[in-house]
Each structure stands twice: as structure tokens, then as C-alpha cells.
Amino acid sequence: MITFLRKRLLPSKMGLCASGMSSEEREAMERSKALDKQLKEDAERAAKDVKLLLLGAGESGKSTILKQMKIIHMDGYSKEDFEQYREVVYSNTIQSLATIIRAMETLNIQFSSVDRERDAAMVLDKISRMADTEPFESELLDAMKKLWVDNGVQQCFGRSNEYQLNDSAKYFLDKLDEIGRTDYLPSTQDILRTRVKTTGIVEINFTFKDLNFRVFDVGGQRSERKKWIHCFEDVTAIIFIVALSEYDQVLVEDETTNRMHESLRLFDSICNNKWFVNTSIILFLNKKDLFAEKITRSSLRKCFPEYQGKDEYTEASEYIQAQFVAQNKSEQK
């Protein structure tokens, strides 16, 4: 009974109090209520916002992961997107073959037939004319196919860790018949395998389970890193991407620094950075398929001389993971 009376009397009492207010005081109260309501709504919206930052050294695969998110959460690519990526596929394919041809001279590898010299000249001429984004003429396509099966080219491709070659070179060069068709249109998988250097900041937005995701990809090369830190101290989490397969390769930027060593240094600088003390960090080991194939023919000791384990996928990948985890100096992470 007392509870009931208090509930009935309380509004009446508040009404008497409000009636004694001046108009200025009532306006101030209304403004305060409106502000409280706005703050509550902003807090509710903020609770639903998830801001993710993709970080990693150059060539680690950040852009590919961003593409996969777009496919899964944003209805994929439009017809116009597929048509635009066709030029990227043309360029990636012929540029990869040209890279191998140039590396053959550096590595002193000969073509298995002198006829391939003319074919190689056609490929390099196409690029010198900045026509690498154009469809392949029938004569050029035939030359590219002959080059790709040449023993010397294959030998040079097998030593691709000694120079800078697109990870998707084999994928596209194995599809020359398909890519060379006049009606060729890239598949979703083709788009995922394309490579275009990221400069600046790329952002995608999508909603998943009532949460609003904002995902940022920033340039991985050294020249881009100075743009990262001050812009992203408020991120929900960092997804740090490591290319497992690059343990025996060097950076594009200086061609002397081991890519895995560079990735470890970058992870150390991010994981223990003052801006990210309270930020969750997810370690994403990428390019596992390439690593599984490579580790059987190229020892992990090229990167970690102290490694005593077997050169096989499970043991080697666990060792790499342990090296990154060991960089963390915070007990809270």
C-alpha cells in the first residue's frame, strides 16, 4: 500500500515543483533532457560500431582479405567491377611473365629454345608500350603459352624467392587459354588473386548481426606506415596479417631485408605501441597453401637459422607463430 501511494504522489509532487520554475529554468531542464537522450542514443550507436584495422607488411595479403569481406558481407562485385578487373588480370598475367623473363638474365638461365627469344621480345614490347592492360592478340597469346612451358622459364619460376614475383603468377599463367578468349570475364576467384598495390587508406563498411563494421586497409610498404598510428588509436581491434610463405623472400623496397624479419619488427612496433595499449590484436597467418608447398623445398632455417624442427607445415608454422607471440610485452594481451 505504501509503495502504491508513493507512485501516485511522486508525479504530483514533481508537477508542483516544475510549476514553480521560471521559463528559463524549464527551458534549461528540457535542454538537459534532450542532451541526455542524445547522449544515450549516441552511446547505443557507438556500442554497435566495430572499427577494424588491417595491418601487415607489404604483400602480406591484406587487400585480398578485404575483397573476401566485400564478397561475403556486401553482395560481392557488380558487372562493372568484373569488367574493370579484366584489365588488372591482363596486366598481372603479362607482367608476371615479364618479371620471370628479366630474372632469367639476372640468374643466368637460358631458354630451352632460341625461338623463345623472339617470344620474350614480344612480351617485353607489349609492356614497353604500356599496353599491358589490353587483351592479348592471338600471336602474343601463342608466344606467352610457349614461354610458360619452356624449361628455362619453369626453372626460373622455381627460383622465384630470389626475385620479386607476384604470388598469383602461376595461377594466371596456367589459365592463359581462358584469359586469352575474346569473351573473357574474370571470375570471383580471379579477382581475389589480382594484385594492385595499396596506397593511402581503403575502407569498406558493412553490417553483420546488428553490428556496423568499418574495416580499413592501409599501405603495407614502409613509405606508407607513417600514416597509420595517429589515425587509428580508437580502433576496436587490429588484424595483423603475416604471409607465412614469405620467410625466404626479401622486401620489394630494399631487396635485402627478409620479409618475415620485417613483419616481426612491424608486429613488435604495433603490439607494444602506446596508441594500442588497450586494443585487441588478432594475429592472422596467411598464404598457408603457398607455405605448405614451399616448406618442403626451402628450409625455414633461411629465415631462422636457430630453428631445429622439421621442414614440414605443422611444426614450421607453429614455430613462426611462437616468434610473433613472443614479441608481445604486455600481460594484458
C-alpha positions in Angstrom: 0.0 0.0 0.0 2.8 2.4 0.8 4.6 1.7 -2.5 1.3 2.4 -4.4 0.8 5.7 -2.7 4.4 6.8 -3.3 4.0 6.1 -7.0 0.8 8.1 -7.2 2.1 11.0 -5.2 5.5 11.4 -6.9 4.3 12.8 -10.2 2.1 15.3 -8.5 4.9 16.5 -6.3 7.2 16.9 -9.4 4.5 18.8 -11.1 4.2 21.3 -8.2 8.0 21.7 -8.3 8.1 22.3 -12.0 5.2 24.8 -11.9 7.3 26.9 -9.6 10.1 27.2 -12.1 10.8 30.1 -14.3 10.5 29.8 -18.1 14.3 29.9 -18.3 14.6 27.0 -15.8 12.0 24.9 -17.7 13.9 25.5 -21.0 17.2 24.5 -19.3 15.5 21.3 -18.0 14.2 20.5 -21.5 17.6 21.1 -23.0 19.2 18.8 -20.4 16.7 16.1 -21.1 17.3 16.4 -24.8 21.0 16.2 -24.3 20.7 13.1 -22.1 18.6 11.5 -24.7 21.1 12.3 -27.5 24.0 11.0 -25.4 22.1 7.8 -24.7 21.4 7.3 -28.4 25.0 8.1 -29.4 26.2 5.6 -26.8 23.9 2.9 -28.2 25.1 3.6 -31.7 28.7 3.6 -30.6 28.3 0.2 -28.9 27.2 -1.2 -32.3 30.2 0.3 -34.2 33.2 -2.1 -34.7 36.3 -0.5 -36.2 38.9 -2.9 -37.5 42.3 -2.1 -38.9 44.1 -4.5 -41.2 47.9 -4.2 -40.7 50.9 -6.2 -42.0 53.9 -5.8 -44.2 53.7 -5.3 -47.9 52.5 -8.3 -49.9 51.0 -10.0 -46.8 47.5 -10.3 -48.4 45.5 -7.5 -46.6 43.8 -6.4 -49.8 42.7 -10.0 -50.6 41.1 -10.3 -47.2 39.3 -7.0 -47.7 38.0 -8.4 -51.0 36.7 -11.5 -49.3 34.9 -9.4 -46.8 33.3 -7.5 -49.6 32.2 -10.7 -51.3 30.8 -12.2 -48.1 29.1 -9.2 -46.5 28.5 -6.7 -49.3 26.9 -8.8 -52.1 30.2 -9.1 -53.9 31.0 -7.4 -57.1 28.9 -5.8 -59.8 29.1 -6.5 -63.5 31.0 -3.2 -63.9 33.5 -4.4 -61.3 34.2 -7.6 -63.1 34.7 -5.7 -66.4 37.2 -3.3 -64.7 39.1 -6.2 -63.1 39.6 -7.7 -66.5 42.3 -5.2 -67.3 44.0 -5.9 -63.9 44.1 -9.6 -64.8 45.7 -8.9 -68.2 48.3 -6.7 -66.5 49.1 -9.1 -63.7 49.5 -12.0 -66.1 51.8 -10.5 -68.7 53.8 -8.5 -66.0 54.4 -11.8 -64.1 55.8 -13.4 -67.2 57.9 -10.4 -68.0 59.3 -10.5 -64.4 60.4 -14.1 -64.9 62.0 -13.3 -68.3 64.0 -10.4 -66.8 65.0 -12.6 -63.8 66.4 -15.2 -66.2 69.1 -12.8 -67.4 70.0 -12.0 -63.8 70.1 -15.6 -62.8 71.9 -16.6 -66.0 69.2 -19.1 -67.1 68.8 -19.8 -70.8 65.6 -20.6 -72.8 65.4 -24.2 -73.9 64.9 -23.0 -77.5 66.3 -19.9 -79.2 62.8 -19.4 -80.7 61.7 -18.2 -77.3 63.9 -15.1 -77.6 61.5 -13.7 -80.1 58.5 -14.6 -78.0 60.1 -12.9 -75.0 60.7 -9.7 -77.1 57.0 -9.6 -77.9 56.1 -9.7 -74.3 58.5 -7.0 -73.3 57.5 -4.8 -76.2 53.8 -5.0 -75.1 54.8 -3.7 -71.7 57.1 -1.0 -73.0 54.2 0.4 -75.0 52.2 0.5 -71.7 49.6 -1.8 -73.3 49.7 -4.4 -70.5 46.0 -3.8 -69.6 44.8 -4.7 -73.2 43.6 -8.1 -74.4 46.3 -10.4 -75.8 46.5 -10.6 -79.6 46.5 -14.2 -80.9 50.2 -14.0 -81.8 51.1 -12.7 -78.4 49.0 -15.2 -76.6 50.7 -18.0 -78.5 54.1 -16.6 -77.6 53.1 -16.4 -73.9 51.9 -20.0 -73.8 55.1 -21.2 -75.4 57.2 -19.2 -72.9 55.3 -20.5 -69.9 56.0 -24.2 -70.8 59.7 -23.5 -71.6 62.0 -25.4 -69.3 64.2 -22.4 -68.7 61.2 -20.3 -67.7 60.0 -23.0 -65.4 63.5 -23.3 -63.9 63.5 -19.5 -63.2 60.0 -19.7 -61.8 61.2 -22.4 -59.4 63.7 -19.8 -58.0 61.1 -17.0 -57.6 62.1 -16.5 -54.0 65.3 -14.9 -55.4 63.4 -12.0 -57.1 60.1 -10.2 -56.7 57.3 -12.2 -58.4 53.5 -11.9 -57.9 52.2 -14.8 -55.8 49.5 -15.3 -58.4 51.8 -15.7 -61.3 51.3 -19.4 -61.7 47.5 -19.1 -61.1 47.1 -16.7 -64.1 49.7 -18.2 -66.4 48.1 -21.6 -66.0 44.9 -20.0 -67.3 46.3 -18.4 -70.4 43.8 -20.2 -72.7 40.9 -18.9 -70.7 42.2 -15.4 -70.2 43.1 -15.1 -73.9 39.5 -15.7 -75.0 37.8 -12.6 -76.6 34.8 -13.0 -74.3 36.9 -13.5 -71.1 35.4 -12.1 -67.9 37.2 -12.6 -64.6 35.6 -15.0 -62.0 35.3 -14.0 -58.4 38.4 -16.2 -57.7 40.3 -14.3 -60.4 39.5 -11.0 -58.7 40.7 -12.4 -55.4 44.0 -13.4 -57.0 44.7 -10.0 -58.6 47.3 -7.7 -57.1 47.2 -3.9 -57.1 49.5 -2.0 -54.7 47.5 -0.3 -52.0 48.4 3.4 -51.5 46.7 5.5 -48.9 43.7 4.1 -47.0 40.9 1.9 -48.3 37.7 1.5 -46.3 34.7 -0.8 -46.6 31.6 -0.7 -44.4 29.0 -3.5 -43.8 26.5 -4.6 -41.2 26.6 -8.1 -39.6 24.4 -9.3 -36.7 23.3 -5.7 -35.9 26.9 -4.5 -35.7 28.2 -1.8 -38.0 31.7 -2.8 -39.2 34.3 -0.3 -40.6 37.3 -2.1 -42.0 40.4 -0.2 -43.0 43.3 -1.4 -45.2 46.4 0.7 -45.3 49.5 0.5 -47.5 51.9 -2.1 -46.2 55.1 -0.7 -47.7 57.4 1.2 -45.4 56.7 4.6 -47.1 53.0 4.2 -46.1 53.4 3.3 -42.4 53.8 6.8 -41.1 50.2 7.4 -41.9 48.9 4.7 -39.6 49.3 5.3 -36.0 47.7 8.7 -35.1 44.6 8.0 -37.2 43.6 4.7 -35.6 44.1 4.8 -31.9 40.4 4.3 -31.3 40.0 1.1 -33.3 38.2 -1.9 -31.7 40.8 -4.4 -32.9 43.8 -4.8 -35.2 44.0 -7.8 -37.5 47.7 -8.2 -38.1 48.4 -10.3 -41.3 51.5 -12.4 -41.8 52.3 -14.1 -45.1 53.8 -17.5 -43.9 55.2 -18.2 -47.4 57.5 -15.2 -47.4 60.0 -16.5 -44.9 62.7 -16.9 -47.7 61.9 -13.7 -49.6 63.2 -10.1 -49.3 61.3 -6.8 -49.3 60.3 -5.1 -52.5 61.5 -1.8 -51.1 65.2 -2.6 -50.5 65.7 -6.2 -51.8 67.9 -7.1 -48.8 65.7 -7.3 -45.7 64.0 -10.6 -45.1 60.2 -10.2 -45.3 59.5 -12.3 -42.3 62.0 -10.4 -40.2 60.4 -7.1 -41.3 57.0 -8.4 -40.4 58.2 -9.4 -36.9 59.6 -5.9 -36.4 56.4 -4.3 -37.5 54.3 -6.6 -35.3 56.6 -5.6 -32.3 56.1 -1.9 -33.0 52.3 -2.2 -33.3 51.7 -4.7 -30.5 53.8 -2.7 -28.0 52.8 0.8 -29.2 51.4 3.3 -26.7 48.5 4.0 -29.0 47.3 0.4 -28.9 47.8 -0.5 -25.2 44.1 -1.3 -24.8 43.5 -2.6 -28.3 42.9 -6.2 -29.1 45.2 -7.7 -31.7 44.4 -10.7 -33.9 47.3 -12.5 -35.5 46.3 -13.8 -38.9 48.7 -16.3 -40.5 48.0 -16.0 -44.3 49.1 -17.8 -47.5 49.1 -21.2 -45.8 48.7 -23.1 -49.1 51.8 -21.5 -50.6 53.7 -22.1 -47.3 52.7 -25.8 -47.3 54.1 -26.3 -50.8 57.3 -24.2 -50.3 58.4 -25.6 -46.9 59.2 -29.0 -48.4 61.8 -27.5 -50.8 63.0 -24.4 -49.0 64.2 -24.7 -45.3 62.8 -22.4 -42.6 66.4 -22.0 -41.5 66.9 -19.5 -44.3 64.9 -17.1 -42.1 65.5 -18.6 -38.6 69.0 -20.3 -38.5 68.3 -21.4 -34.9 65.3 -23.5 -36.0 65.8 -27.2 -35.1 62.5 -28.6 -36.2 61.4 -30.4 -39.3 60.7 -28.5 -42.6 57.1 -29.5 -42.6 53.9 -27.5 -42.4 52.7 -28.0 -38.8 55.9 -27.8 -36.9 57.3 -24.9 -39.0 54.1 -22.8 -38.9 53.8 -23.3 -35.1 57.4 -22.1 -34.7 56.7 -18.9 -36.8 53.5 -18.3 -34.7 55.6 -18.6 -31.5 58.1 -16.0 -32.8 55.3 -13.4 -33.2 53.6 -14.2 -29.9 57.0 -13.7 -28.2 57.0 -10.1 -29.4 54.2 -9.2 -27.1 55.5 -7.4 -23.9 52.0 -6.7 -22.4 50.5 -9.1 -19.9 47.0 -7.7 -20.8 47.2 -9.1 -24.4 
